């Protein structure tokens, strides 16, 4: 009985651990491969050395040269996320994003924008949401974000993805170009090439630029080119390194085109290091809870199940043997001998004379005597009188 109870406990513990391992694989890991609601704000910094850029100060328009620093701050908007409803509720998070571009030497602000958008928690792509906007002119503009914006999907594949471009207000393909090592992390490299695309600017802004930079021109356009290279952690889909080789050119109807921007922005070392560290930590958590822990629990569960079966089986065999033992009849004890076999006592003299005595010595008696004078008479017992 004791063996059966022990075996049942071992077997039940194994089944419980097996269920726990399955829960880690099918419940916990999928929950971890989603953008969390409590994601901390993150900052990325890209720098451009020796850039050419348009600088407007107190209404004065000029073309400058110098080093630029771009800072992007991404902050999860918990309040807006909590207010999501319908298909967006539970599957989408809202992020608020802000960027500033400053001169490195004077710290003067060169450019800035703000945005709010909703992202699918699994794919990382922009989701349709009425509250999204983009503000890069001082006025919030309703924009339909699409494609990957600030993140790629978990388990990124080696294929092209559409990546949103803020200047063009649309997404364009970024092609997979290969795998590269970024500070010890294996990353996927994607490249998006935009060549001489006309920007949709308001007529008054174009006129303002023409008046200051292309006297005599009455019409013109601004073209935009950008080679955007993204290094993505394939496990988490997070950016670990970004490079943007941007150029913007004012093309007047008369005169020479004017370069408004020619800058090669790339993440600085501190941003790359922090991005790789975050990706490594997320990878480790996913590996522990999604791979190593389930395997360990499954192995331990199988061992306990097998041990439980063996213990139960041994207990059953012992019980059966005990039952058989109880069923067998107990042999009766050998009867006590009623007679001790012993050789007959023989009289040596009679044997010499050829006469045999009785097989057994008769019991002693006080009332017999022999008629044979050669046989001595028995001494009388006390109280008796010898008779002749």
C-alpha positions, 0 to 999 in steps of 0.5 A, a space after each residue: 500500500 505504501 509503494 502505491 501511494 509513493 508511486 502515485 505521488 511521483 506520477 502526479 508530480 511528473 504530470 504536473 511538471 509536464 503541464 507546467 512545461 507545456 504552459 511555458 511553451 504555449 502560454 508564457 512564451 507567446 505572451 513574452 513575444 508581444 510588446 509589453 504594456 509596461 515598456 520603459 521609455 528608450 532613447 537613441 542618438 545618431 550623429 552626422 559629422 560634417 553635415 550640410 543643412 538648412 538652418 532657419 533662425 528668427 526667420 533668416 534662412 541659411 545653409 550651414 555646415 557642421 556636426 549634427 546630433 539626432 535624438 529620438 525618444 520613444 515613450 509608451 503612452 499607457 493612458 491612450 493604450 488603456 482607452 483603445 477599444 474594439 479590435 485594437 484592445 489587447 492587441 495594440 499599444 500606443 507610443 508617443 515619439 519625439 525627435 530633435 536635431 541639434 547642432 553639436 557645437 552650439 546646441 541650436 535646434 535645427 529640426 524637430 518633430 512629434 508623433 503618436 501612433 499605434 503598433 501591433 504588439 506581435 508584428 510591431 507594424 503600425 495599426 490603423 487608429 484614429 488618434 495617430 498624428 505627425 507634427 513636423 511643421 508645428 501643426 499636427 497632421 493626420 497621417 496613416 502610418 503603415 509598415 514597420 516604424 520603430 520596430 520589426 516583428 519578433 522572430 524577424 525573417 530573412 525577407 523584405 519588410 515595408 518600412 515607413 518613411 516620415 518625409 514621404 508619408 508612406 512605407 517602402 520595401 526594405 530588402 534583407 541584405 544579410 547577417 552581420 555581427 554588431 557588438 557580438 550580436 548576430 543581426 539582420 541587415 535591411 536596406 531601403 533605398 529612396 532616390 530623388 522622390 519629390 516631397 509634397 510641400 505646401 506652396 508657401 514653403 516652397 516659395 519661401 525657400 525659392 525667395 531666399 535661396 534661388 532668386 529669380 525662380 518662380 517655381 520649384 520642387 524639393 527632392 529627397 533621397 535616403 539610403 536607410 540601413 537597419 540592423 535588426 535583432 531577429 529574435 526580438 525585432 528591435 533596432 540595434 543600429 541605424 544609418 540614414 544617408 539623407 539628402 534634400 535638394 531644392 530644384 528651382 525652375 531656373 538656376 542651380 539646384 541648392 542642397 538643403 541637407 546632406 548628412 550621414 546619420 548613424 547610431 553612436 557607440 553608446 546607443 549601439 551598446 545599449 541596444 545590444 544589451 537590451 536585445 541580449 537581455 530579452 533573448 536570455 529571458 525568452 531562451 530560459 522561459 521558452 526553451 531551457 526551462 520547458 526542456 528541463 521540466 519535461 525531462 524531470 517530469 518524465 523521470 518522475 512519471 517513470 519512477 512512479 510507474 516502477 514504484 507502483 509496479 514493485 508495490 503491486 508485485 510485493 502485494 501479490 506475493 504476500 497474498 499468495 503466501 497467505 493463501 498457502 496451507 500451513 503444514 501440520 507438525 510431525 506427530 510425536 513418536 509414541 515409541 522410541 526404537 532401540 535395539 533389544 537388550 539381550 542376555 549374553 549368557 542366554 545367547 551363549 547357551 542358545 536360549 533367547 530372552 524376551 525382546 524387551 526387558 519386563 518391568 521390574 516387579 516385587 512379586 515374582 521369583 524364579 524356580 530356578 535355583 541358579 537365578 538369584 531371588 529378588 530382594 524383598 521390598 521393605 515391609 515384605 517377608 522373604 518366603 522360601 
